[in-house]
Amino acid sequence: MSSEVKAAAEVANQAPLTPTAYIAEHLQNLNSVGGPQDGIINFSVLNLDTLFWTALMGIITVVFLLIAARRSSPGVPGRFQCLVEMLVDMVETQSKGIVHGDRSYIAPLALFVFCWIILLNTLDLVPVDWVVGVNHFIEGFGIHVPHHKLVPTTDLNATLGLSFSVLLLVFFYSIKIKGVGGFAKELLSAPFGPKWYLAPFNLVLNIIEYIAKGVSLGMRLFGNMYAGELIFLLIALLGSIWTFSLDLSMLGFVGHVIAGSAWAIFHILVILLQAFIFMMLTLVYIGQAHSHH
């Protein structure tokens, strides 16, 4: 049997592409050797695409801020310096009103988090089928990438990793400001009071509060970005209905161009808003670590 006949037979044996399969294909991560995740918690699985894009956007953010710092001058600022100064002033104003204490590292941290999450979220504006197209292109060079999910903030592992990193900073500043004894006393005496028989209830409530902070911070970012990505996929389906044996070219044009452009413009606001909310909650939680009950 010739190679052409074999290829035709393989194509014939493949299941037809359905909308469900199309969406599932775009929402799967490129996993490590550990294989696909088979439970809610599985630390043996690494989402390589999430790790790559998160690290790359973090490096770009650091380079961007370093360039901004080196180009700053006391003279008439250019457009780039004006943009950076607006970001710095905004973050400094917010941190000054929330964190009452030394902000030497907190304000730069908030600025980095804000810029980093903007870049992570902005990857959502990359057309969804470009990733599949790149995968098919590199397969011509013998590189097989079965799945690739471009947006790290649509991966719950990434957003919870960011949120629990903020939680670790909250613990760090709580111990730094209040000391180990002061922090332990706060866990046992708030919110019901310092009575010894209330200490177990206080401790349980504080543990629940910290867990809720970490989970809600990560889930909020994940939920909004995942929903946005899903809408992009649905719009892509509307613009590519010919793939599913439907001859509605005008509806496809409306879905691909008009609906896609409108949602992309609106999604820019979502991208910026979610980065701002994450930064503000980071400042709020660290500010609470500076306060005493």
C-alpha positions, 0 to 999 in steps of 0.5 A: 500500500502506498504512503498516499493510500495509508494517509487517506486511510488514517484520515478516513478513520479519524473521528469528525471534528465536533464543536465539543472536540474543538473546544476541548482541544484548545483547553488542554495543557501540554503535560509533563512526563507525568501524564494528564492530571487524574485528580484534583491535586496531583503534584507529579504533573507539570503543565509545561505550557503554563510554566513556559509562558508564565516565566517568559512574561515574568522575564519580559516584565522585569526587562520592561521595568529595568528599561523604564528605570534606566531611561528615566530622566529629570527632563521632559519625559517621553511617551514611554516615561510618561506611561511608566510614571503614570503606572508608578504613581497609581501603584504608589498612591494605592499602596500609600492609602492601604499599607501603613508602614514601610513600603520599600518593597511592597509598592515595587512588588505591586507594580510588578504583579500588575504588569506581570498579570497584564502580560499574562492576560494579554495572551488571551488576545492571540487568535485561538487557532494560531496556536494549533497552526504553529503546532502543525507547522513545527510538526514538519520539523519533527517536533510533536506538540499534542496540546498547547494552552497559551494563556496561563491565567486560564490554568487554575494551577497558575492562578492558585500558585500566584494567590498562595504566593501572596498568602506566603507574603502575608505570613512573612509580613505578619511575622516581620511586623508582629513577631512570631509571638505576636502573630500567634497571639493574634491567631488565638485571640481574634476575632472573639477575644483573648479568653483561653476557652475561645482560642480554638475557635479563633484559630479555626476561623483564622485558618479558614479566613486565610485559606479563603483569601488564597482560594478566592484570589486565585479563583477570581482571576481564573474564572474571569479569564477562563470565561473570556477564553471560552467566549473566544472559542465560541466566537471562533466556532461561529466564524468557522461553521463551514468546518462542521459542514454548514454553509452559512458564510455570511453568519461566519463572517459576522461571527469571525470579524464583527463579534470577534473584534467586539469581544476583543475590544471589550476583553481589553477592559477585562484584562486590565481590570483583573490585573488591577483587582489582583494587585489591589487585593495583594495590597489589601492582604499585605496591609492587613498583615501590618495592622493589629487586631 
